[in-house]
Amino acid sequence: MKFEHISVLLNECIEYLNIKPYGIYIDGTLGGGGHSYEILKRLDKRGKLIGIDQDIDAVYAAKERLNSFENVSYVHDNFSNILSISNELNFSKEYADGILLDLGVSSYQLDEAERGFSYMNDAPLDMRMDREKDFSAYDVVNTYSEDELRKLIYEYGEEKWAKRIASFIVEERKGKKIQTTFELVSIIKKAVPKGVRIDGPHPAKRTFQAIRIEVNGELKILERAVKDMISILKKDGRLCIITFHSLEDRIVKNIFKELENPCTCPREFPVCICNKKPSVKIITRKPIIAGNDELSENHRARSAKLRVVQKI
């Protein structure tokens, strides 16, 4: 299957990155190379792009799409390892002019049934973005305790039926291991009351989201990764982050606010004595969302939110 992914908020990202022709830019979630292509078009021979993705299929696809450009370094790794990646590429601290993160699952990953991301296709329970890792959705579904399942489905999926779903999963696996996405979907449908299933989104949507986040450690790595990325930005360099659900967006928003106003002094103090200085300026007070034209072409953009900060 060809790696296809429609780049979300593409024009907005390019605008907010404020690209300098001679700059060094990082695409921390390379995907099919859509954002990277537009960045590279705006660089001259002095400029450079570092493309990072933990999915080796994405790296191969991007190499093919960007083969007309010579000023690209491809890295098969997770963006959370940006400091070690920078060291391996022999960059000194504070070298990047701009960094982009698109935290969504690619259309290719969702649509390729065997990857196990989608509740719409029957496949082995997988959901690994990096298929060289051993830990998969199968392990979460079949080895986590009922309380662990309830907690992650409730917290990561924001699913109010988390307790029933966790209970039904544990009861079902007493007979045999749960092997496939459709087996899991069937269990979730039994757990979620029929009236809710008729009126709401697909009953498995939130649970699948929660398991995917757990398998790939998406939220656990995000806070540290964002701070590490800001640390390698040059003065006036920008970090653009696209999120796709409220948990990610809340984490990004709170980190940005904390770094813009890091003072920990009690509010009643007339002056700051903690001496913590802001490291960023928030460029987007409210998140940027997709316009009607983009939404008509790509329904997966409907939950996308772009937030941007600038290093000071």
ROTIVO-701441 format. One record per residue: residue number from 1; y, x, z of N, C-alpha, C, O in turn. Coordinates in steps of 0.1 Angstrom, whole numbers, padded with zeros to 4 digits. Example, Ala and Ser with C-alpha at 12.3 -4.5 7.8 and 13.67 -1.06 7.14 Angstrom:
<recs>
   resi     n_v     n_u     n_w    ca_v    ca_u    ca_w     c_v     c_u     c_w     o_v     o_u     o_w
      1   -0057    0132    0078   -0045    0123    0078   -0033    0132    0078   -0033    0142    0085
      2   -0022    0128    0071   -0011    0137    0071    0000    0129    0079    0011    0134    0080
</recs>
This chain:
<recs>
   resi     n_v     n_u     n_w    ca_v    ca_u    ca_w     c_v     c_u     c_w     o_v     o_u     o_w
      1   -0012    0008    0000    0000    0000    0000    0012    0009    0000    0013    0018    0008
      2    0022    0005   -0008    0034    0013   -0009    0043    0011    0003    0044    0000    0008
      3    0049    0022    0008    0057    0021    0020    0071    0015    0016    0079    0022    0010
      4    0073    0003    0019    0086   -0004    0016    0092   -0009    0028    0086   -0014    0037
      5    0105   -0007    0029    0113   -0011    0041    0127   -0013    0037    0134   -0004    0032
      6    0132   -0025    0039    0146   -0028    0035    0155   -0023    0047    0153   -0028    0058
      7    0164   -0014    0044    0172   -0008    0055    0182   -0019    0060    0190   -0025    0052
      8    0182   -0021    0073    0190   -0031    0079    0204   -0025    0082    0206   -0014    0086
      9    0214   -0034    0080    0228   -0030    0083    0232   -0016    0077    0239   -0008    0083
     10    0227   -0015    0064    0229   -0002    0057    0244    0002    0056    0248    0013    0059
     11    0252   -0007    0050    0266   -0004    0047    0273   -0001    0060    0282    0007    0061
     12    0270   -0009    0070    0277   -0008    0083    0274    0006    0090    0282    0012    0095
     13    0261    0010    0089    0257    0023    0095    0264    0034    0088    0269    0043    0094
     14    0265    0034    0074    0271    0044    0067    0286    0045    0070    0292    0056    0072
     15    0292    0033    0072    0307    0033    0075    0309    0039    0089    0318    0047    0091
     16    0301    0035    0099    0304    0039    0112    0299    0054    0115    0305    0060    0124
     17    0290    0059    0107    0287    0073    0108    0298    0082    0105    0299    0094    0109
     18    0308    0077    0096    0320    0085    0093    0316    0098    0087    0320    0109    0092
     19    0308    0098    0076    0301    0110    0072    0310    0120    0066    0319    0117    0057
     20    0309    0133    0070    0316    0144    0065    0307    0151    0055    0295    0153    0057
     21    0312    0155    0043    0303    0161    0032    0296    0173    0037    0285    0176    0032
     22    0302    0180    0046    0296    0193    0051    0288    0192    0064    0284    0202    0070
     23    0286    0179    0069    0281    0177    0082    0266    0178    0083    0259    0179    0073
     24    0261    0178    0096    0247    0178    0099    0244    0164    0105    0250    0161    0115
     25    0234    0157    0099    0231    0144    0103    0216    0142    0106    0208    0149    0100
     26    0213    0134    0115    0199    0131    0119    0196    0117    0118    0202    0108    0123
     27    0185    0114    0110    0179    0101    0109    0167    0101    0118    0156    0106    0114
     28    0168    0096    0130    0157    0097    0140    0145    0088    0137    0135    0089    0143
     29    0147    0078    0128    0137    0069    0125    0137    0067    0109    0142    0058    0104
     30    0131    0077    0103    0132    0079    0088    0128    0067    0080    0134    0063    0070
     31    0117    0061    0085    0111    0049    0077    0109    0053    0063    0103    0063    0060
     32    0113    0044    0054    0112    0047    0039    0123    0055    0034    0123    0058    0022
     33    0132    0060    0042    0143    0068    0037    0155    0061    0032    0164    0068    0026
     34    0157    0048    0034    0168    0041    0029    0181    0045    0034    0191    0048    0027
     35    0182    0046    0048    0195    0051    0054    0197    0066    0050    0208    0069    0047
     36    0187    0073    0050    0188    0088    0047    0193    0090    0033    0201    0099    0031
     37    0188    0082    0024    0193    0083    0010    0208    0082    0009    0215    0089    0002
     38    0213    0072    0015    0228    0069    0015    0236    0080    0022    0247    0083    0018
     39    0230    0085    0033    0237    0097    0039    0237    0109    0030    0247    0115    0028
     40    0226    0112    0024    0225    0124    0015    0234    0123    0003    0239    0133   -0001
     41    0236    0111   -0002    0245    0109   -0014    0259    0113   -0010    0267    0117   -0019
     42    0262    0113    0003    0276    0116    0007    0277    0130    0012    0288    0134    0016
     43    0267    0138    0012    0267    0152    0016    0268    0161    0004    0263    0158   -0007
     44    0275    0172    0006    0275    0183   -0005    0265    0193   -0001    0257    0191    0009
     45    0264    0205   -0008    0254    0215   -0005    0255    0221    0009    0245    0227    0014
     46    0267    0220    0015    0268    0225    0028    0262    0216    0039    0259    0220    0050
     47    0261    0203    0036    0256    0193    0045    0241    0194    0046    0234    0200    0038
     48    0236    0188    0057    0221    0188    0059    0217    0175    0066    0224    0170    0075
     49    0205    0171    0063    0199    0159    0070    0186    0163    0076    0178    0170    0070
     50    0184    0159    0088    0171    0160    0095    0165    0146    0096    0170    0138    0103
     51    0153    0144    0090    0147    0131    0090    0134    0132    0099    0126    0140    0097
     52    0134    0123    0109    0123    0123    0119    0116    0110    0119    0122    0100    0119
     53    0103    0110    0119    0095    0098    0121    0081    0101    0127    0075    0111    0123
     54    0077    0093    0136    0063    0095    0142    0052    0090    0134    0040    0093    0136
     55    0056    0082    0123    0046    0077    0114    0045    0086    0102    0054    0087    0094
     56    0034    0092    0100    0032    0102    0089    0033    0096    0076    0038    0102    0066
     57    0029    0083    0075    0031    0076    0062    0046    0074    0058    0049    0075    0047
     58    0054    0072    0068    0069    0072    0066    0074    0085    0061    0082    0085    0052
     59    0069    0096    0067    0074    0109    0063    0070    0112    0048    0079    0117    0041
     60    0058    0109    0045    0054    0111    0031    0062    0102    0021    0066    0107    0010
     61    0064    0089    0025    0072    0080    0016    0086    0085    0015    0092    0084    0004
     62    0092    0090    0026    0106    0095    0025    0107    0107    0016    0117    0109    0009
     63    0097    0116    0017    0097    0128    0009    0097    0125   -0006    0104    0131   -0014
     64    0090    0114   -0009    0089    0110   -0023    0103    0104   -0027    0108    0106   -0038
     65    0108    0095   -0019    0121    0089   -0022    0133    0099   -0023    0142    0097   -0031
     66    0132    0109   -0014    0144    0118   -0013    0141    0131   -0021    0148    0141   -0018
     67    0132    0131   -0030    0128    0144   -0036    0138    0150   -0045    0137    0162   -0049
     68    0149    0143   -0048    0160    0149   -0056    0170    0157   -0047    0179    0163   -0052
     69    0168    0156   -0034    0177    0163   -0025    0170    0175   -0019    0158    0175   -0015
     70    0177    0186   -0018    0171    0199   -0013    0175    0201    0002    0169    0209    0009
     71    0186    0194    0007    0191    0198    0020    0186    0188    0031    0193    0182    0038
     72    0172    0186    0031    0166    0178    0040    0155    0185    0048    0147    0193    0041
     73    0154    0183    0061    0142    0188    0068    0135    0176    0073    0140    0167    0080
     74    0121    0176    0071    0113    0165    0075    0105    0169    0088    0099    0180    0088
     75    0105    0160    0097    0098    0163    0110    0089    0151    0114    0094    0140    0115
     76    0076    0154    0115    0067    0144    0120    0066    0144    0135    0059    0153    0141
     77    0074    0136    0142    0075    0136    0156    0082    0124    0161    0087    0116    0153
     78    0083    0122    0174    0091    0111    0179    0105    0115    0182    0107    0126    0187
     79    0115    0107    0179    0129    0110    0181    0132    0114    0196    0142    0121    0198
     80    0123    0109    0205    0126    0113    0219    0124    0128    0222    0129    0133    0232
     81    0118    0135    0213    0117    0149    0214    0128    0157    0207    0126    0168    0202
     82    0139    0151    0206    0150    0157    0198    0154    0171    0203    0158    0179    0194
     83    0154    0173    0216    0158    0187    0220    0148    0197    0216    0152    0208    0211
     84    0135    0195    0217    0125    0205    0212    0126    0206    0197    0124    0217    0192
     85    0128    0195    0190    0129    0195    0175    0141    0204    0171    0140    0212    0162
     86    0152    0202    0178    0164    0210    0176    0162    0225    0178    0166    0234    0170
     87    0154    0228    0189    0151    0242    0191    0142    0248    0180    0144    0259    0176
     88    0132    0240    0176    0123    0245    0165    0131    0248    0152    0127    0256    0145
     89    0141    0240    0150    0149    0241    0138    0160    0251    0139    0169    0253    0130
     90    0161    0258    0151    0170    0269    0154    0185    0264    0154    0194    0271    0150
     91    0187    0252    0159    0201    0247    0160    0205    0249    0175    0198    0248    0184
     92    0218    0253    0176    0224    0255    0189    0228    0242    0195    0227    0232    0187
     93    0232    0241    0207    0236    0228    0213    0249    0223    0207    0257    0231    0202
     94    0250    0210    0206    0262    0203    0200    0264    0207    0186    0274    0213    0182
     95    0254    0204    0177    0255    0208    0163    0256    0196    0154    0259    0197    0142
     96    0252    0184    0159    0251    0172    0150    0264    0165    0148    0271    0162    0158
     97    0267    0161    0136    0279    0153    0133    0276    0138    0134    0286    0130    0136
     98    0264    0134    0133    0260    0120    0134    0245    0118    0135    0238    0126    0130
     99    0242    0108    0143    0227    0105    0145    0225    0090    0143    0234    0082    0148
    100    0215    0086    0136    0211    0072    0134    0197    0069    0140    0188    0076    0137
    101    0196    0058    0147    0183    0053    0152    0182    0038    0147    0191    0030    0151
    102    0171    0035    0140    0168    0021    0137    0155    0018    0144    0144    0023    0140
    103    0156    0011    0155    0144    0009    0164    0134   -0002    0160    0125   -0005    0167
    104    0136   -0007    0148    0127   -0018    0143    0114   -0013    0138    0113   -0001    0133
    105    0104   -0021    0138    0092   -0018    0131    0094   -0020    0116    0100   -0030    0112
    106    0089   -0011    0108    0092   -0012    0093    0084   -0024    0087    0074   -0028    0092
    107    0089   -0029    0076    0082   -0039    0069    0068   -0035    0065    0059   -0043    0065
    108    0067   -0022    0061    0054   -0016    0057    0044   -0018    0069    0033   -0022    0067
    109    0049   -0014    0081    0040   -0014    0093    0035   -0028    0096    0024   -0031    0100
    110    0045   -0038    0095    0042   -0052    0097    0032   -0058    0087    0023   -0065    0090
    111    0035   -0054    0074    0028   -0060    0063    0014   -0054    0060    0005   -0061    0055
    112    0012   -0042    0064   -0001   -0035    0062   -0010   -0040    0073   -0010   -0035    0084
    113   -0019   -0049    0069   -0028   -0056    0079   -0035   -0046    0089   -0036   -0049    0101
    114   -0040   -0035    0083   -0049   -0027    0091   -0041   -0020    0103   -0048   -0015    0112
    115   -0028   -0020    0102   -0021   -0014    0113   -0021   -0022    0126   -0018   -0017    0137
    116   -0024   -0035    0125   -0025   -0043    0136   -0012   -0047    0143   -0013   -0051    0155
    117   -0001   -0046    0137    0012   -0050    0143    0014   -0065    0142    0021   -0071    0151
    118    0009   -0071    0132    0012   -0085    0129    0002   -0095    0134   -0010   -0093    0133
    119    0007   -0106    0140   -0001   -0117    0144   -0004   -0126    0132   -0012   -0136    0134
    120    0001   -0123    0120   -0002   -0131    0109   -0013   -0126    0100   -0018   -0133    0091
    121   -0018   -0114    0103   -0029   -0108    0096   -0040   -0104    0105   -0038   -0100    0117
    122   -0053   -0106    0101   -0064   -0102    0110   -0067   -0087    0108   -0068   -0083    0096
    123   -0068   -0080    0119   -0070   -0065    0118   -0075   -0060    0131   -0074   -0068    0141
    124   -0080   -0048    0132   -0083   -0042    0145   -0070   -0041    0154   -0060   -0039    0148
    125   -0072   -0043    0167   -0061   -0042    0176   -0056   -0027    0176   -0063   -0018    0182
    126   -0045   -0024    0170   -0041   -0010    0169   -0026   -0008    0174   -0024   -0005    0186
    127   -0016   -0011    0165   -0002   -0011    0168    0003    0003    0171    0014    0004    0177
    128   -0004    0014    0168    0001    0027    0170    0011    0031    0159    0007    0030    0147
    129    0023    0035    0162    0032    0040    0152    0028    0054    0148    0029    0058    0136
    130    0023    0062    0157    0018    0075    0154    0002    0074    0155   -0003    0073    0166
    131   -0004    0074    0144   -0019    0071    0144   -0027    0083    0148   -0039    0083    0148
    132   -0020    0094    0151   -0027    0106    0157   -0029    0104    0172   -0036    0112    0178
    133   -0022    0095    0178   -0024    0092    0192   -0037    0084    0194   -0041    0077    0186
    134   -0043    0085    0206   -0055    0078    0209   -0053    0064    0215   -0061    0055    0212
    135   -0042    0063    0222   -0040    0050    0230   -0035    0039    0220   -0025    0041    0213
    136   -0042    0028    0221   -0038    0017    0211   -0038    0003    0218   -0040    0002    0230
    137   -0035   -0007    0210   -0034   -0021    0216   -0048   -0025    0222   -0048   -0032    0231
    138   -0058   -0020    0216   -0072   -0023    0221   -0073   -0019    0235   -0079   -0026    0243
    139   -0068   -0007    0239   -0069   -0002    0252   -0060   -0011    0262   -0065   -0013    0273
    140   -0048   -0015    0258   -0040   -0023    0266   -0047   -0036    0269   -0048   -0041    0280
    141   -0052   -0043    0258   -0058   -0056    0260   -0071   -0056    0268   -0074   -0065    0275
    142   -0079   -0045    0266   -0092   -0045    0272   -0093   -0037    0285   -0104   -0038    0292
    143   -0083   -0030    0289   -0085   -0022    0301   -0074   -0025    0312   -0076   -0021    0323
    144   -0063   -0030    0308   -0053   -0033    0318   -0057   -0044    0327   -0064   -0054    0323
    145   -0054   -0044    0340   -0057   -0054    0349   -0049   -0067    0346   -0039   -0066    0338
    146   -0053   -0078    0352   -0046   -0090    0349   -0031   -0089    0353   -0022   -0094    0346
    147   -0029   -0083    0365   -0015   -0082    0369   -0007   -0072    0360    0005   -0075    0358
    148   -0013   -0062    0355   -0006   -0053    0346   -0003   -0060    0333    0008   -0058    0328
    149   -0012   -0068    0328   -0009   -0075    0316    0002   -0086    0318    0011   -0087    0310
    150    0001   -0093    0329    0011   -0103    0332    0025   -0096    0333    0035   -0102    0327
    151    0026   -0085    0339    0039   -0078    0341    0045   -0074    0328    0056   -0076    0325
    152    0036   -0067    0319    0042   -0062    0307    0045   -0073    0297    0055   -0072    0290
    153    0037   -0084    0297    0040   -0095    0288    0053   -0102    0292    0060   -0107    0284
    154    0055   -0103    0305    0067   -0110    0310    0079   -0101    0308    0089   -0106    0304
    155    0078   -0088    0311    0090   -0079    0311    0093   -0075    0297    0105   -0075    0293
    156    0083   -0071    0289    0086   -0066    0276    0086   -0077    0265    0093   -0075    0255
    157    0079   -0088    0268    0079   -0099    0258    0088   -0110    0262    0091   -0119    0254
    158    0093   -0110    0274    0101   -0120    0280    0094   -0134    0277    0101   -0144    0273
    159    0082   -0134    0280    0073   -0145    0278    0070   -0153    0291    0065   -0148    0300
    160    0075   -0166    0291    0074   -0173    0304    0059   -0177    0307    0056   -0181    0318
    161    0051   -0177    0297    0037   -0181    0299    0028   -0168    0301    0016   -0168    0299
    162    0034   -0157    0305    0027   -0144    0307    0016   -0145    0316    0005   -0139    0314
    163    0017   -0152    0327    0006   -0153    0337   -0006   -0160    0331   -0017   -0155    0333
    164   -0004   -0171    0324   -0015   -0178    0318   -0022   -0169    0307   -0034   -0169    0306
    165   -0014   -0163    0299   -0019   -0155    0288   -0027   -0143    0294   -0038   -0141    0289
    166   -0022   -0136    0304   -0029   -0125    0310   -0043   -0130    0316   -0053   -0124    0314
    167   -0042   -0142    0322   -0054   -0147    0328   -0065   -0151    0318   -0077   -0148    0319
    168   -0060   -0157    0307   -0069   -0160    0296   -0075   -0148    0289   -0087   -0148    0285
    169   -0067   -0137    0288   -0072   -0125    0282   -0083   -0119    0290   -0094   -0115    0285
    170   -0081   -0118    0303   -0091   -0112    0312   -0103   -0120    0313   -0114   -0115    0313
    171   -0102   -0134    0313   -0114   -0142    0313   -0122   -0141    0300   -0134   -0140    0300
    172   -0115   -0140    0289   -0122   -0139    0276   -0129   -0126    0274   -0140   -0125    0269
    173   -0124   -0115    0279   -0130   -0102    0277   -0142   -0099    0287   -0149   -0089    0286
    174   -0144   -0109    0296   -0156   -0108    0305   -0168   -0109    0296   -0179   -0103    0299
    175   -0168   -0117    0285   -0179   -0120    0277   -0181   -0108    0267   -0192   -0103    0265
    176   -0170   -0104    0261   -0171   -0092    0251   -0157   -0087    0249   -0147   -0094    0252
    177   -0156   -0075    0245   -0143   -0068    0242   -0135   -0076    0231   -0141   -0081    0222
    178   -0122   -0076    0233   -0114   -0082    0223   -0110   -0072    0212   -0104   -0062    0216
    179   -0114   -0074    0200   -0114   -0064    0190   -0103   -0065    0180   -0097   -0055    0175
    180   -0099   -0078    0177   -0090   -0080    0165   -0077   -0088    0169   -0076   -0094    0180
    181   -0067   -0087    0160   -0055   -0094    0162   -0057   -0109    0163   -0051   -0116    0171
    182   -0066   -0114    0154   -0068   -0129    0154   -0076   -0134    0166   -0074   -0145    0171
    183   -0084   -0125    0171   -0091   -0129    0184   -0080   -0130    0195   -0081   -0139    0203
    184   -0071   -0121    0195   -0060   -0122    0206   -0051   -0134    0203   -0047   -0140    0213
    185   -0048   -0136    0191   -0040   -0148    0188   -0046   -0161    0192   -0040   -0170    0198
    186   -0059   -0162    0190   -0067   -0174    0194   -0066   -0176    0209   -0065   -0187    0214
    187   -0067   -0165    0217   -0067   -0165    0231   -0053   -0170    0236   -0051   -0178    0245
    188   -0043   -0165    0229   -0029   -0168    0233   -0026   -0183    0230   -0020   -0190    0238
    189   -0031   -0188    0219   -0029   -0202    0216   -0036   -0211    0226   -0031   -0222    0229
    190   -0047   -0207    0231   -0054   -0215    0242   -0045   -0215    0254   -0045   -0225    0262
    191   -0039   -0204    0257   -0031   -0202    0270   -0018   -0209    0269   -0013   -0214    0280
    192   -0011   -0210    0258    0002   -0216    0256    0000   -0231    0254   -0006   -0234    0244
    193    0007   -0239    0262    0005   -0254    0260    0009   -0258    0245    0018   -0253    0239
    194    0002   -0268    0241    0003   -0273    0227    0018   -0277    0223    0023   -0273    0212
    195    0024   -0284    0232    0038   -0288    0229    0048   -0276    0227    0057   -0277    0219
    196    0046   -0266    0235    0054   -0254    0233    0051   -0247    0220    0060   -0242    0213
    197    0039   -0247    0216    0035   -0241    0203    0041   -0248    0191    0044   -0242    0181
    198    0042   -0261    0192    0048   -0269    0181    0063   -0266    0179    0068   -0265    0168
    199    0070   -0265    0190    0085   -0265    0190    0090   -0250    0189    0101   -0248    0183
    200    0083   -0241    0195    0089   -0227    0196    0085   -0218    0184    0079   -0223    0175
    201    0088   -0205    0186    0083   -0195    0176    0068   -0194    0177    0062   -0200    0186
    202    0062   -0186    0169    0048   -0183    0169    0044   -0180    0183    0050   -0171    0189
    203    0034   -0186    0189    0030   -0184    0203    0027   -0169    0206    0028   -0165    0218
    204    0022   -0162    0196    0018   -0148    0199    0029   -0138    0197    0028   -0126    0200
    205    0041   -0142    0192    0052   -0133    0189    0056   -0124    0201    0056   -0112    0199
    206    0058   -0130    0212    0063   -0122    0224    0053   -0113    0230    0056   -0102    0234
    207    0040   -0118    0230    0030   -0110    0235    0027   -0098    0226    0025   -0087    0231
    208    0027   -0100    0213    0025   -0089    0204    0036   -0078    0205    0034   -0066    0205
    209    0048   -0083    0207    0060   -0074    0209    0058   -0066    0222    0060   -0054    0221
    210    0054   -0073    0232    0052   -0066    0245    0041   -0055    0244    0043   -0044    0249
    211    0030   -0058    0238    0019   -0048    0236    0023   -0037    0228    0020   -0025    0231
    212    0031   -0039    0217    0035   -0029    0208    0045   -0019    0215    0044   -0007    0214
    213    0054   -0025    0223    0063   -0017    0231    0055   -0008    0241    0059    0004    0243
    214    0045   -0013    0247    0037   -0006    0257    0029    0005    0250    0029    0017    0255
    215    0023    0002    0239    0015    0012    0231    0023    0024    0227    0019    0035    0228
    216    0035    0021    0223    0044    0032    0217    0054    0037    0227    0062    0046    0224
    217    0053    0032    0240    0063    0037    0250    0077    0036    0246    0086    0044    0250
    218    0080    0025    0239    0094    0024    0233    0105    0024    0242    0115    0030    0241
    219    0104    0016    0253    0115    0015    0262    0115    0026    0272    0126    0030    0277
    220    0104    0032    0275    0103    0043    0285    0110    0055    0280    0116    0063    0288
    221    0110    0057    0267    0116    0069    0261    0131    0067    0258    0138    0077    0255
    222    0135    0055    0257    0148    0052    0251    0160    0058    0258    0169    0064    0252
    223    0161    0056    0271    0172    0060    0279    0174    0075    0278    0185    0080    0275
    224    0163    0083    0281    0164    0097    0280    0168    0102    0266    0175    0111    0264
    225    0162    0096    0256    0164    0100    0242    0179    0098    0238    0185    0106    0232
    226    0184    0087    0242    0198    0084    0239    0207    0095    0245    0216    0100    0239
    227    0205    0098    0258    0213    0108    0264    0211    0122    0258    0221    0130    0257
    228    0199    0125    0254    0196    0138    0248    0204    0139    0234    0209    0149    0231
    229    0204    0128    0227    0210    0128    0214    0225    0129    0215    0232    0136    0208
    230    0231    0123    0225    0245    0124    0228    0249    0139    0231    0259    0144    0228
    231    0239    0145    0238    0242    0159    0243    0242    0169    0231    0248    0179    0232
    232    0236    0166    0220    0236    0175    0208    0247    0171    0198    0248    0178    0188
    233    0254    0161    0200    0265    0157    0191    0277    0167    0193    0280    0171    0204
    234    0283    0170    0182    0296    0177    0182    0307    0167    0188    0305    0155    0188
    235    0318    0173    0192    0329    0165    0195    0333    0156    0183    0333    0160    0172
    236    0335    0143    0186    0338    0133    0176    0326    0129    0168    0327    0120    0159
    237    0314    0135    0170    0302    0130    0164    0298    0116    0169    0301    0112    0180
    238    0291    0109    0160    0288    0095    0164    0272    0093    0164    0265    0098    0157
    239    0269    0084    0173    0255    0079    0175    0255    0064    0172    0262    0056    0178
    240    0247    0060    0162    0245    0046    0158    0231    0042    0161    0222    0048    0156
    241    0230    0031    0168    0216    0026    0172    0215    0011    0168    0223    0003    0172
    242    0205    0008    0161    0201   -0005    0157    0189   -0010    0166    0179   -0004    0166
    243    0191   -0021    0173    0181   -0026    0181    0177   -0040    0175    0184   -0046    0167
    244    0165   -0044    0180    0159   -0057    0174    0155   -0067    0185    0151   -0078    0182
    245    0156   -0063    0198    0154   -0073    0208    0162   -0070    0220    0167   -0059    0222
    246    0164   -0080    0229    0174   -0080    0239    0171   -0068    0249    0181   -0063    0255
    247    0159   -0065    0252    0156   -0054    0261    0162   -0041    0256    0168   -0034    0264
    248    0159   -0038    0244    0164   -0025    0238    0180   -0026    0238    0186   -0016    0242
    249    0185   -0037    0233    0200   -0038    0232    0206   -0036    0246    0217   -0030    0247
    250    0200   -0042    0256    0206   -0041    0270    0205   -0026    0275    0215   -0022    0281
    251    0194   -0019    0272    0194   -0005    0276    0204    0003    0269    0211    0011    0276
    252    0206    0001    0256    0216    0009    0249    0230    0006    0253    0238    0015    0256
    253    0233   -0007    0255    0246   -0011    0260    0249   -0005    0273    0260    0000    0275
    254    0240   -0006    0282    0242   -0001    0296    0244    0014    0296    0252    0020    0304
    255    0236    0022    0288    0238    0036    0287    0251    0040    0282    0258    0048    0287
    256    0255    0033    0271    0268    0036    0265    0280    0033    0276    0289    0041    0277
    257    0279    0022    0283    0289    0019    0293    0289    0029    0304    0300    0033    0309
    258    0277    0033    0308    0276    0043    0319    0282    0057    0315    0289    0063    0323
    259    0280    0061    0302    0285    0073    0298    0300    0073    0295    0307    0083    0295
    260    0305    0061    0291    0319    0059    0289    0327    0059    0303    0338    0063    0304
    261    0320    0053    0313    0327    0052    0326    0317    0056    0337    0311    0047    0343
    262    0315    0069    0338    0304    0074    0347    0309    0074    0362    0300    0078    0371
    263    0321    0071    0365    0326    0072    0379    0317    0064    0388    0315    0052    0386
    264    0313    0070    0399    0305    0063    0409    0312    0061    0422    0306    0057    0432
    265    0325    0063    0422    0333    0060    0434    0334    0045    0438    0334    0037    0428
    266    0334    0042    0450    0336    0028    0454    0349    0022    0448    0359    0029    0446
    267    0348    0009    0444    0360    0003    0437    0373    0003    0446    0384    0004    0440
    268    0371    0004    0459    0383    0003    0467    0391    0017    0468    0402    0018    0473
    269    0384    0028    0462    0391    0041    0462    0402    0040    0452    0401    0036    0441
    270    0414    0045    0457    0426    0044    0448    0425    0054    0436    0430    0052    0425
    271    0418    0065    0438    0416    0075    0427    0401    0080    0428    0394    0079    0438
    272    0397    0085    0416    0383    0090    0415    0382    0103    0422    0390    0112    0420
    273    0371    0105    0430    0369    0118    0437    0355    0123    0433    0352    0134    0437
    274    0347    0115    0425    0334    0120    0421    0335    0130    0410    0326    0138    0407
    275    0346    0130    0403    0349    0139    0392    0339    0139    0380    0338    0148    0373
    276    0333    0127    0379    0324    0125    0367    0332    0121    0355    0339    0111    0356
    277    0332    0128    0344    0340    0126    0333    0332    0118    0322    0320    0121    0320
    278    0339    0110    0315    0333    0103    0304    0329    0112    0293    0335    0122    0290
    279    0317    0109    0286    0312    0118    0275    0313    0111    0262    0312    0118    0252
    280    0315    0098    0262    0316    0091    0249    0327    0080    0250    0332    0076    0261
    281    0331    0076    0238    0339    0064    0236    0332    0054    0229    0326    0057    0218
    282    0331    0042    0234    0324    0031    0227    0332    0026    0215    0344    0022    0216
    283    0326    0027    0203    0333    0023    0191    0332    0008    0188    0341    0001    0183
    284    0320    0002    0191    0317   -0012    0189    0317   -0019    0202    0306   -0019    0209
    285    0327   -0026    0206    0328   -0033    0219    0317   -0045    0219    0311   -0048    0229
    286    0316   -0051    0207    0305   -0061    0205    0296   -0055    0195    0300   -0049    0185
    287    0283   -0058    0196    0274   -0053    0185    0277   -0059    0172    0281   -0070    0170
    288    0275   -0051    0161    0276   -0055    0147    0263   -0062    0143    0252   -0057    0146
    289    0264   -0073    0137    0252   -0081    0133    0253   -0083    0117    0264   -0081    0111
    290    0242   -0086    0112    0241   -0088    0097    0249   -0100    0093    0250   -0111    0100
    291    0255   -0099    0081    0262   -0110    0075    0253   -0119    0067    0241   -0117    0066
    292    0259   -0130    0063    0251   -0140    0056    0244   -0135    0043    0232   -0139    0040
    293    0250   -0126    0036    0244   -0121    0023    0232   -0113    0027    0222   -0114    0020
    294    0233   -0105    0037    0221   -0097    0041    0210   -0105    0046    0198   -0103    0043
    295    0214   -0115    0054    0204   -0124    0060    0196   -0132    0049    0184   -0135    0051
    296    0203   -0135    0039    0196   -0143    0028    0186   -0134    0020    0177   -0139    0014
    297    0188   -0121    0021    0179   -0112    0014    0168   -0106    0023    0158   -0102    0018
    298    0171   -0106    0036    0162   -0099    0045    0162   -0107    0058    0171   -0104    0067
    299    0153   -0116    0060    0153   -0124    0073    0150   -0116    0085    0153   -0120    0096
    300    0144   -0104    0083    0141   -0095    0095    0154   -0089    0101    0154   -0083    0111
    301    0165   -0091    0094    0178   -0085    0099    0184   -0095    0109    0194   -0091    0115
    302    0179   -0107    0111    0185   -0117    0119    0187   -0113    0133    0196   -0117    0140
    303    0178   -0104    0138    0179   -0101    0153    0185   -0086    0154    0185   -0081    0165
    304    0189   -0080    0143    0194   -0067    0144    0208   -0066    0150    0217   -0074    0147
    305    0210   -0056    0159    0223   -0054    0165    0226   -0039    0164    0218   -0030    0168
    306    0238   -0035    0159    0242   -0021    0158    0253   -0018    0168    0263   -0025    0169
    307    0251   -0008    0176    0261   -0003    0186    0264    0012    0183    0255    0019    0179
    308    0276    0016    0185    0281    0029    0181    0289    0035    0192    0298    0029    0197
    309    0287    0048    0195    0296    0056    0203    0300    0069    0197    0293    0073    0187
    310    0311    0074    0201    0316    0087    0196    0317    0097    0208    0322    0093    0218
    311    0312    0109    0206    0313    0119    0216    0328    0123    0218    0335    0125    0208
    312    0331    0126    0230    0345    0130    0233    0345    0143    0240    0356    0149    0243
</recs>
